[in-house]
Amino acid sequence: MMKTIVTYILGLLLVVAVASAEDSSVAVAKVDYGQIEDLLVKVVLSADENAELRDRYEAKTKAAREAQEKIQAAIMKGESLNPEEAARSFLHDDGDEEEVEQRCQKRLLEIIEKTFAGKYDLVFKEDYGSSLLYTKAAIDDVTMIIKQELLKELPERREAVKER
């Protein structure tokens, strides 16, 4: 929660600072992160250097999914649940999740820099769009271009491209 507030404030300050600069033109774009998040995670975890992280992350994701299915099945059958056991099944070390999120953000920044080469002064996640109060500049949605770049980086796609 605190990270979101700090990000919001820093983003707002950045927008105000860039917009207040004399004789400057500000190019702004947005990315609908919800459309690319799963794909971005797949690309990041498919990298060879992330093999150990991928295994741990997938194991935790699978365990959480199985725990949720078990609880839902018990609820549907009308069985009583042990609240402690249910809570314990959802509690896990989120260090790997934070690491995946950080690597995804890094990869997204690399894609933006490579794909747009300085074209945009600001790029916001669509869900942060509400923090942008006013702008004279049109906001381009570059989600599809980034999604295409991520699709190119998937292992299956890389192999198909190499074969051509």
Disulfide bonds with the S-S distance in Angstrom:
none
